[in-house]
Every structure is written in structure tokens, then in C-alpha cells.
């Protein structure tokens, strides 16, 4: 049984950053099925690498006193990955609303015809020193996000 893809998660652009993954034994349960939390770890790794690809090293953001915690996650599990499967975590920044950054995701098979997981993650800029939501994102980050 295949679950229909929820197109509300799709950005208006088709420009994806792609991050390859392999389901190793430590990513799975005893039945060899990828544990649901593994997908979140892969999504975060893809997001961090996407930012790095446009010149934003996450440690630089931390040095500037900025953190970007996840405040909302919406995921749809379409089909389970199994131990040994190769996949591609595709991500793209969908929208920035003030200090909120919305990212779209698809985790697909190597040939992209099979979708394992789709979703959206929302981050918010936090002032690390004050522990409060920032009034605006650091210029370094805002300027880089334009590249996406």
C-alpha cells in the first residue's frame, strides 16, 4: 500500500540540496527497519550541510550568539527504509518569515522514484545569551539564505 504524497509540503522552487545516506545496522530496529528518529537526524545533517554549501558554518552562527532550534516538525512516513538501503535526503529552504525559517524535506530512494519520508521543519532564531527569540536573523545568515 502506497500513501499519497502531501503536496502542501512542497516549495514553489524545485531546487533541492541533496545529501546521500545509507541505512546502516545502528540506524535500524531488530527487524532491520530504519528507526523513525533516524530520519530526523539525517534531515538535520542535510540542513547543516546545505547551509555550509552556501557559506554558513553552524559554529559561526553559534559564535555570533545565534541558535536555530526546531520549533515545529511535520512528517509523513510513506514507506520504511531497510538496512542496506541507499537514500537521498533532499532539502530546501521554503520560506523565511521574520526569524522563522521553513525547510522542506523528502527522503527518497537513490533513483528518486520512491519516497520514504516527506516533511517540513520550522526553525526560529534564538539569542543564545538572552535565551529569547531574536528580533531579526543575523545579516550573515539572511544574506546567505538569499542564495537558496
PEGI-V877312 format. One record per pair of residues at least 6 apart in sequence whose ideal C-beta (glycine too) atoms are under 8 Angstrom apart, sorted by the first residue. I is the first residue (numbers start at 1). J is the second residue. D is the distance in whole Angstrom. If there is no record, write none. Layout:
<<I & J & D> <I & J & D>>
This chain:
<<2 & 78 & 7> <2 & 79 & 7> <3 & 76 & 7> <3 & 77 & 8> <3 & 78 & 5> <3 & 79 & 8> <5 & 76 & 8> <5 & 78 & 7> <5 & 115 & 6> <5 & 118 & 6> <6 & 76 & 6> <6 & 118 & 7> <9 & 74 & 7> <9 & 76 & 7> <9 & 104 & 6> <9 & 105 & 8> <9 & 118 & 5> <9 & 119 & 6> <9 & 120 & 5> <10 & 104 & 6> <11 & 92 & 5> <11 & 93 & 8> <11 & 94 & 4> <11 & 95 & 8> <11 & 104 & 5> <13 & 92 & 7> <15 & 92 & 6> <15 & 148 & 7> <16 & 90 & 4> <16 & 91 & 7> <16 & 92 & 5> <16 & 106 & 8> <17 & 46 & 7> <17 & 49 & 7> <17 & 50 & 4> <17 & 53 & 6> <17 & 90 & 7> <17 & 91 & 5> <17 & 92 & 6> <18 & 46 & 8> <18 & 88 & 5> <18 & 89 & 7> <18 & 90 & 5> <19 & 42 & 7> <19 & 45 & 6> <19 & 46 & 4> <19 & 49 & 6> <19 & 50 & 8> <19 & 88 & 7> <19 & 89 & 4> <19 & 90 & 8> <19 & 91 & 7> <20 & 86 & 7> <20 & 87 & 7> <20 & 88 & 6> <20 & 89 & 8> <20 & 110 & 8> <21 & 42 & 5> <21 & 86 & 7> <21 & 87 & 5> <21 & 88 & 7> <21 & 89 & 6> <21 & 107 & 8> <22 & 84 & 8> <22 & 85 & 7> <22 & 86 & 5> <22 & 87 & 8> <23 & 34 & 5> <23 & 38 & 8> <23 & 81 & 5> <23 & 82 & 6> <23 & 83 & 5> <23 & 84 & 6> <23 & 85 & 5> <23 & 86 & 8> <23 & 87 & 7> <24 & 83 & 7> <25 & 83 & 6> <27 & 34 & 5> <27 & 35 & 6> <27 & 38 & 4> <27 & 83 & 7> <28 & 34 & 5> <28 & 35 & 6> <28 & 38 & 8> <28 & 82 & 7> <28 & 83 & 5> <29 & 35 & 5> <32 & 82 & 5> <32 & 83 & 4> <33 & 80 & 5> <33 & 81 & 8> <33 & 82 & 6> <33 & 83 & 8> <34 & 80 & 6> <34 & 81 & 4> <34 & 82 & 7> <34 & 83 & 8> <34 & 85 & 8> <34 & 116 & 8> <36 & 77 & 7> <39 & 75 & 7> <39 & 77 & 8> <39 & 107 & 6> <39 & 116 & 7> <39 & 117 & 5> <40 & 73 & 7> <40 & 75 & 8> <42 & 87 & 8> <42 & 89 & 5> <42 & 107 & 7> <43 & 89 & 6> <43 & 91 & 7> <43 & 105 & 5> <43 & 107 & 8> <43 & 119 & 7> <43 & 121 & 7> <45 & 89 & 7> <46 & 89 & 4> <46 & 90 & 8> <46 & 91 & 5> <46 & 105 & 7> <47 & 91 & 6> <47 & 103 & 6> <47 & 121 & 7> <48 & 58 & 5> <50 & 91 & 6> <50 & 92 & 8> <50 & 93 & 8> <50 & 148 & 8> <51 & 57 & 8> <51 & 58 & 7> <51 & 144 & 7> <52 & 58 & 8> <54 & 144 & 5> <54 & 145 & 8> <54 & 147 & 5> <54 & 148 & 6> <55 & 144 & 5> <55 & 147 & 8> <56 & 140 & 7> <56 & 141 & 6> <56 & 144 & 5> <60 & 140 & 7> <61 & 67 & 7> <61 & 68 & 7> <61 & 138 & 7> <61 & 140 & 8> <61 & 141 & 6> <62 & 128 & 7> <64 & 138 & 5> <64 & 140 & 7> <65 & 127 & 6> <65 & 128 & 5> <65 & 129 & 5> <66 & 125 & 6> <66 & 126 & 7> <66 & 127 & 7> <66 & 128 & 7> <66 & 134 & 7> <66 & 137 & 7> <66 & 138 & 5> <66 & 141 & 7> <67 & 125 & 8> <67 & 126 & 5> <67 & 128 & 5> <68 & 101 & 7> <68 & 123 & 4> <68 & 124 & 7> <68 & 125 & 6> <68 & 126 & 7> <69 & 123 & 7> <69 & 124 & 7> <69 & 126 & 6> <70 & 121 & 6> <70 & 122 & 7> <70 & 123 & 6> <71 & 100 & 8> <71 & 122 & 5> <71 & 123 & 7> <71 & 124 & 5> <72 & 120 & 8> <72 & 121 & 7> <72 & 122 & 4> <73 & 119 & 7> <73 & 120 & 8> <73 & 121 & 5> <73 & 122 & 8> <74 & 119 & 5> <74 & 120 & 5> <74 & 121 & 8> <75 & 117 & 6> <75 & 118 & 7> <75 & 119 & 4> <76 & 117 & 7> <76 & 118 & 5> <76 & 119 & 6> <77 & 116 & 7> <77 & 117 & 6> <78 & 115 & 5> <78 & 116 & 6> <78 & 117 & 7> <78 & 118 & 7> <79 & 114 & 7> <79 & 115 & 7> <79 & 116 & 5> <80 & 116 & 7> <81 & 87 & 6> <81 & 107 & 8> <81 & 116 & 5> <85 & 109 & 7> <86 & 109 & 7> <86 & 110 & 5> <87 & 107 & 5> <87 & 108 & 6> <87 & 109 & 6> <87 & 110 & 7> <87 & 116 & 6> <88 & 107 & 7> <88 & 108 & 5> <88 & 109 & 8> <88 & 110 & 6> <88 & 112 & 7> <89 & 105 & 7> <89 & 106 & 8> <89 & 107 & 5> <90 & 105 & 7> <90 & 106 & 5> <90 & 107 & 7> <90 & 108 & 7> <91 & 103 & 6> <91 & 104 & 7> <91 & 105 & 5> <92 & 103 & 7> <92 & 104 & 5> <92 & 148 & 7> <93 & 101 & 6> <93 & 102 & 7> <93 & 103 & 6> <93 & 145 & 6> <93 & 148 & 4> <94 & 102 & 4> <94 & 103 & 6> <94 & 104 & 5> <94 & 120 & 7> <95 & 101 & 8> <95 & 102 & 5> <96 & 102 & 8> <96 & 137 & 7> <96 & 142 & 8> <96 & 145 & 6> <98 & 136 & 7> <99 & 124 & 6> <99 & 125 & 4> <99 & 133 & 6> <99 & 134 & 5> <99 & 135 & 7> <99 & 136 & 6> <99 & 137 & 6> <100 & 122 & 6> <100 & 123 & 7> <100 & 124 & 5> <101 & 122 & 7> <101 & 123 & 5> <101 & 124 & 8> <101 & 125 & 8> <101 & 137 & 8> <101 & 145 & 7> <102 & 120 & 6> <102 & 121 & 8> <102 & 122 & 5> <103 & 120 & 7> <103 & 121 & 5> <103 & 122 & 8> <103 & 123 & 7> <104 & 118 & 8> <104 & 119 & 8> <104 & 120 & 6> <105 & 117 & 7> <105 & 118 & 6> <105 & 119 & 5> <105 & 120 & 7> <105 & 121 & 7> <106 & 115 & 6> <106 & 117 & 7> <106 & 118 & 5> <107 & 115 & 7> <107 & 116 & 5> <107 & 117 & 4> <107 & 118 & 8> <108 & 114 & 6> <108 & 115 & 5> <108 & 116 & 7> <109 & 115 & 8> <109 & 116 & 7> <124 & 133 & 6> <125 & 133 & 7> <125 & 134 & 4> <125 & 136 & 8> <125 & 137 & 5> <125 & 138 & 8> <125 & 141 & 8> <126 & 132 & 7> <126 & 133 & 6> <126 & 134 & 7> <127 & 133 & 8> <127 & 134 & 5> <136 & 142 & 8> <137 & 145 & 8>>
